[in-house]
Amino acid sequence: MALEKEISKFGITVNNAYHVINHVYYDKGLNSPTALAEPTNATAVVFIYSDVDAKTNNAEPMERITHNFNLDTSSDSEDALTQAYTYLKTLDEYSDATDV
């Protein structure tokens, strides 16, 4: 599971950059401050490669970005990775991304 979309970095534009979630962190929020404006309980870390071959060949990602979202932990919810990708696709920056 990954997303393909354009990225501009280092003065170049890569049309089909490979955006893959490397990991998802979940925080139960124990002993956390309750005064957060928009509390979230999970973070997805996205690695962006020039293409799938760069990822497959263990190249260094062009960029690493994080996105915070609310993970549904109910028993009938999708797994964390699926929820993270679903969340990414709601963001304007991923509106034109293609599932791969």
Secondary structure in CASP SS format (residue, H / E / C, confidence):
PFRMAT SS
TARGET T0000
AUTHOR 0000-0000-0000
METHOD secondary structure of the structure
MODEL  1
M C 1.00
A C 1.00
L E 1.00
E E 1.00
K E 1.00
E E 1.00
I E 1.00
S E 1.00
K E 1.00
F C 1.00
G C 1.00
I E 1.00
T E 1.00
V E 1.00
N E 1.00
N E 1.00
A E 1.00
Y E 1.00
H E 1.00
V E 1.00
I E 1.00
N E 1.00
H E 1.00
V E 1.00
Y E 1.00
Y E 1.00
D C 1.00
K C 1.00
G C 1.00
L C 1.00
N C 1.00
S C 1.00
P C 1.00
T C 1.00
A C 1.00
L C 1.00
A C 1.00
E C 1.00
P C 1.00
T C 1.00
N C 1.00
A E 1.00
T E 1.00
A E 1.00
V E 1.00
V E 1.00
F E 1.00
I E 1.00
Y E 1.00
S C 1.00
D C 1.00
V H 1.00
D H 1.00
A H 1.00
K H 1.00
T H 1.00
N C 1.00
N C 1.00
A C 1.00
E C 1.00
P C 1.00
M C 1.00
E E 1.00
R E 1.00
I E 1.00
T E 1.00
H E 1.00
N E 1.00
F E 1.00
N C 1.00
L C 1.00
D C 1.00
T C 1.00
S C 1.00
S C 1.00
D C 1.00
S C 1.00
E C 1.00
D C 1.00
A H 1.00
L H 1.00
T H 1.00
Q H 1.00
A H 1.00
Y H 1.00
T H 1.00
Y H 1.00
L H 1.00
K C 1.00
T C 1.00
L C 1.00
D H 1.00
E H 1.00
Y H 1.00
S C 1.00
D C 1.00
A C 1.00
T E 1.00
D E 1.00
V C 1.00
END
